[in-house]
Amino acid sequence: MIRVAVTGCAGNMGSKIVRTVQQQDNMEVVLGVEMPASPLAGKDLGEQIGLGKIGVPIIASEDLVDALQEYKPDVLVDFTIAQAAVTTVKTCAQNKVNVVVGTTGISDEQLAEMNTAIVDNGIKAVISPNMATGVNVFFEIVGQVAKILGEDYDVEIIEAHHHNKQDAPSGTAKKAAEVVAENLNLSLKENACYGREGMVGKRPENEIGIHAVRGGDIVGDHTVMFAGDGERIEVIHRASTRQAFVNGVIRAINYLMSKQDKPVADMKDVLDLN
C-alpha cells in the first residue's frame, strides 16, 4: 500500500486528491497538511472534506518534520504556492519522503533549489506545471506543429483561469511557450511578449505572444495559435474540472513508486512521451 501525504489537503485541489487516493486499491492517505497555524490542525481530514471520519490527522505545516517521522508517508503531493512548495520539498527530501509537485509559478531558481535537495538526499520526484494527461499530449502536439511550420507563422498563446489564480501567465502557458521556442531554436527570454498595450508597432519577427485572462470559475483553457498568411492553426486544451489534474497525480504516484529510475521526472516521463 502506497502511503500518501497531501498538502493543502482541505482546499479545492487537495480535497479532490485525497478523495481520489482513497478510492485506489493500492494507496491510502495517511496525513493531511495545511497552512501554518491552521485552525484545522488536529481535526480529522475526512470529516473536514465530507468523507466522514477516516482517522487521518490534519497538521499545520510547521509540524511537518515530526509528522513525516511519525506517519512515514512514501510520497507527499504538493499543490500549494511556489515558496511553500520549495520549503516542503526540502523538508521531505531531508526526511527521505518522495514528492509529486503540481504547484505552478515556480521560478527557475526555485526549481533548481528543489532539484538540488532531491538529488542530494536521494529521493525521487515528479514535478510538472500541469498534471493533466491531455495537457501533456497538448505540449507534444504544439512542439510538432511548431517544428513543421517553422518561423513563417506567428505564435500567440492565450490562457484563461479562474479569478482566484495567483500567478500569471500560468505555468502551462509558460511551458507551451518553452516548447515552441525550443522547436523553433529561439530564446524564449529574448522573444517572449507578455501582453501588449499602446503603440507597440509592427509585430517583430519570432515574437511569441503570451496572454493571461482571469475570470469566474474557469478551470483552465490554453490555446496556441499559429497564424500565417491566409490561414491559422489553433491547438487547444480545455480542462472542465480539476479532476483532470487529479487523475494525472494518481498516474504520477504510481510511476514514481514503480517505474521511475531517475531523481526528477516530469509528466512526459510518466506518460512515456520522451
HELIX and SHEET records of a PDB file:
HELIX    1   1 ASN A   12  GLN A   22  1                                  11    
HELIX    2   2 LEU A   45  GLN A   48  1                                   4    
HELIX    3   3 SER A   61  ASP A   63  5                                   3    
HELIX    4   4 LEU A   64  TYR A   71  1                                   8    
HELIX    5   5 ALA A   82  GLN A   94  1                                  13    
HELIX    6   6 ASP A  108  ASN A  121  1                                  14    
HELIX    7   7 THR A  133  LEU A  149  1                                  17    
HELIX    8   8 GLY A  150  ASP A  152  5                                   3    
HELIX    9   9 GLY A  171  ASN A  183  1                                  13    
HELIX   10  10 LEU A  188  ASN A  191  1                                   4    
HELIX   11  11 GLN A  243  SER A  258  1                                  16    
HELIX   12  12 MET A  267  VAL A  270  1                                   4    
SHEET    1   A 7 ILE A  58  ALA A  60  0                                        
SHEET    2   A 7 MET A  27  GLU A  34  1                                        
SHEET    3   A 7 ILE A   2  THR A   7  1                                        
SHEET    4   A 7 VAL A  75  ASP A  78  1                                        
SHEET    5   A 7 ASN A  98  VAL A 101  1                                        
SHEET    6   A 7 ALA A 125  ILE A 127  1                                        
SHEET    7   A 7 VAL A 264  ALA A 265  1                                        
SHEET    1   B 5 ALA A 192  TYR A 194  0                                        
SHEET    2   B 5 ILE A 208  ARG A 214  1                                        
SHEET    3   B 5 ASP A 154  HIS A 161  1                                        
SHEET    4   B 5 GLY A 220  GLY A 228 -1                                        
SHEET    5   B 5 GLU A 231  ALA A 239 -1                                        
END                                                                             
